[in-house]
Amino acid sequence: MGKVEEKLESMGIVIPAAMAPKGNYVSCVPVGNILHLSGHIPATSEGLIKGKLGSTMSIQEGYQSARTCAINILATVQKELGTLDRVKRVVKIVGFVACTDDFDQQPSVINGASDFLVEVFGEKGQHARSAVGTNALPLGIATEVECIIEIEP
Protein backbone atom coordinates (compact mmCIF):
# COMPACT_ATOMS: atom_id res chain seq x y z
CA MET A 1 0.00 0.00 0.00
CA GLY A 2 1.35 3.39 -1.01
CA LYS A 3 1.54 6.52 1.14
CA VAL A 4 -1.42 8.12 -0.61
CA GLU A 5 -3.49 4.97 -0.12
CA GLU A 6 -2.51 4.99 3.58
CA LYS A 7 -3.63 8.62 3.85
CA LEU A 8 -6.95 7.77 2.22
CA GLU A 9 -7.40 4.90 4.67
CA SER A 10 -6.71 7.24 7.60
CA MET A 11 -9.38 9.58 6.15
CA GLY A 12 -11.86 6.69 6.13
CA ILE A 13 -11.97 6.62 2.33
CA VAL A 14 -12.29 3.29 0.57
CA ILE A 15 -11.25 3.46 -3.06
CA PRO A 16 -13.75 1.33 -5.01
CA ALA A 17 -12.93 -0.86 -7.98
CA ALA A 18 -12.60 1.26 -11.11
CA MET A 19 -15.82 1.38 -13.10
CA ALA A 20 -16.06 0.15 -16.67
CA PRO A 21 -16.90 2.85 -19.21
CA LYS A 22 -20.61 3.32 -20.00
CA GLY A 23 -20.01 3.67 -23.76
CA ASN A 24 -17.49 3.34 -26.60
CA TYR A 25 -14.51 4.99 -24.90
CA VAL A 26 -11.80 4.25 -22.36
CA SER A 27 -11.60 5.71 -18.86
CA CYS A 28 -7.98 6.78 -19.10
CA VAL A 29 -5.61 7.64 -21.94
CA PRO A 30 -1.94 8.02 -20.99
CA VAL A 31 0.09 10.35 -23.22
CA GLY A 32 3.70 10.49 -22.08
CA ASN A 33 3.60 11.52 -18.42
CA ILE A 34 0.03 12.84 -18.61
CA LEU A 35 -3.16 10.90 -17.87
CA HIS A 36 -6.31 12.16 -19.57
CA LEU A 37 -9.27 10.84 -17.59
CA SER A 38 -12.76 10.65 -19.01
CA GLY A 39 -15.71 12.08 -17.13
CA HIS A 40 -16.34 10.11 -13.96
CA ILE A 41 -19.76 9.77 -12.44
CA PRO A 42 -20.98 9.75 -8.82
CA ALA A 43 -21.41 6.00 -8.41
CA THR A 44 -21.48 4.57 -4.91
CA SER A 45 -22.08 1.10 -3.51
CA GLU A 46 -25.72 2.17 -3.11
CA GLY A 47 -26.09 3.34 -6.71
CA LEU A 48 -25.79 6.59 -8.63
CA ILE A 49 -26.19 10.00 -7.03
CA LYS A 50 -28.97 11.52 -9.13
CA GLY A 51 -30.69 14.87 -9.07
CA LYS A 52 -30.70 18.44 -10.25
CA LEU A 53 -29.19 21.35 -8.36
CA GLY A 54 -31.62 24.20 -7.85
CA SER A 55 -34.56 21.82 -7.70
CA THR A 56 -34.11 18.36 -6.14
CA MET A 57 -30.66 18.72 -4.53
CA SER A 58 -28.95 21.08 -2.11
CA ILE A 59 -25.50 22.54 -2.73
CA GLN A 60 -24.13 20.25 0.01
CA GLU A 61 -25.61 17.17 -1.68
CA GLY A 62 -24.09 18.31 -4.98
CA TYR A 63 -20.75 18.87 -3.23
CA GLN A 64 -20.82 15.27 -1.99
CA SER A 65 -21.70 14.09 -5.50
CA ALA A 66 -18.66 15.88 -6.97
CA ARG A 67 -16.48 14.47 -4.18
CA THR A 68 -17.69 10.98 -5.10
CA CYS A 69 -16.69 11.64 -8.72
CA ALA A 70 -13.17 12.51 -7.52
CA ILE A 71 -12.97 9.32 -5.45
CA ASN A 72 -13.92 7.36 -8.58
CA ILE A 73 -11.25 9.20 -10.57
CA LEU A 74 -8.68 7.98 -8.05
CA ALA A 75 -9.95 4.42 -8.55
CA THR A 76 -9.17 4.69 -12.26
CA VAL A 77 -5.77 6.26 -11.62
CA GLN A 78 -4.90 3.53 -9.11
CA LYS A 79 -5.93 0.84 -11.61
CA GLU A 80 -3.82 2.49 -14.32
CA LEU A 81 -0.69 3.10 -12.20
CA GLY A 82 -0.88 0.49 -9.45
CA THR A 83 -0.35 3.19 -6.81
CA LEU A 84 -1.48 6.77 -6.32
CA ASP A 85 2.04 7.65 -5.16
CA ARG A 86 2.96 8.22 -8.83
CA VAL A 87 0.66 11.26 -9.06
CA LYS A 88 2.96 14.24 -9.55
CA ARG A 89 0.27 16.90 -10.04
CA VAL A 90 -3.44 17.24 -10.61
CA VAL A 91 -3.30 19.59 -13.59
CA LYS A 92 -6.94 20.35 -14.32
CA ILE A 93 -10.47 19.22 -13.64
CA VAL A 94 -13.65 20.02 -15.51
CA GLY A 95 -16.84 19.59 -13.53
CA PHE A 96 -20.36 19.43 -14.90
CA VAL A 97 -23.42 20.13 -12.75
CA ALA A 98 -26.97 19.18 -13.70
CA CYS A 99 -28.96 22.23 -12.67
CA THR A 100 -31.88 24.53 -13.27
CA ASP A 101 -31.46 27.55 -15.51
CA ASP A 102 -31.30 29.95 -12.56
CA PHE A 103 -28.79 27.95 -10.49
CA ASP A 104 -25.46 29.81 -10.34
CA GLN A 105 -23.46 27.98 -7.67
CA GLN A 106 -21.67 25.45 -9.92
CA PRO A 107 -18.26 26.39 -8.42
CA SER A 108 -19.54 25.62 -4.90
CA VAL A 109 -20.69 22.19 -6.06
CA ILE A 110 -17.48 21.29 -7.91
CA ASN A 111 -15.50 22.37 -4.83
CA GLY A 112 -16.45 18.89 -3.59
CA ALA A 113 -13.98 17.40 -6.08
CA SER A 114 -11.40 20.17 -5.76
CA ASP A 115 -11.35 20.17 -1.96
CA PHE A 116 -11.01 16.38 -1.88
CA LEU A 117 -8.07 16.32 -4.31
CA VAL A 118 -6.25 19.03 -2.34
CA GLU A 119 -6.97 17.20 0.92
CA VAL A 120 -5.48 14.00 -0.51
CA PHE A 121 -2.50 15.39 -2.44
CA GLY A 122 -1.82 18.72 -0.74
CA GLU A 123 -0.11 21.24 -3.01
CA LYS A 124 0.12 18.61 -5.79
CA GLY A 125 -3.67 18.51 -5.79
CA GLN A 126 -4.12 22.22 -6.58
CA HIS A 127 -5.36 22.50 -10.15
CA ALA A 128 -6.86 24.63 -12.88
CA ARG A 129 -10.60 24.13 -13.18
CA SER A 130 -13.83 24.78 -15.00
CA ALA A 131 -17.28 24.34 -13.43
CA VAL A 132 -20.10 24.15 -15.96
CA GLY A 133 -23.86 24.00 -15.52
CA THR A 134 -26.01 21.92 -17.86
CA ASN A 135 -29.68 21.05 -18.04
CA ALA A 136 -29.04 17.28 -17.90
CA LEU A 137 -26.27 14.72 -17.45
CA PRO A 138 -26.19 11.03 -18.48
CA LEU A 139 -28.26 8.59 -16.43
CA GLY A 140 -29.82 11.45 -14.46
CA ILE A 141 -26.61 11.99 -12.43
CA ALA A 142 -26.05 15.23 -10.54
CA THR A 143 -22.36 15.78 -11.40
CA GLU A 144 -19.60 14.52 -13.66
CA VAL A 145 -15.90 15.32 -13.35
CA GLU A 146 -13.05 14.77 -15.79
CA CYS A 147 -9.38 15.23 -14.96
CA ILE A 148 -5.86 15.65 -16.31
CA ILE A 149 -3.03 14.34 -14.10
CA GLU A 150 0.75 14.52 -14.46
CA ILE A 151 2.50 11.37 -13.26
CA GLU A 152 5.98 10.32 -12.19
CA PRO A 153 7.69 7.89 -14.59
Disulfide bonds with the S-S distance in Angstrom:
none
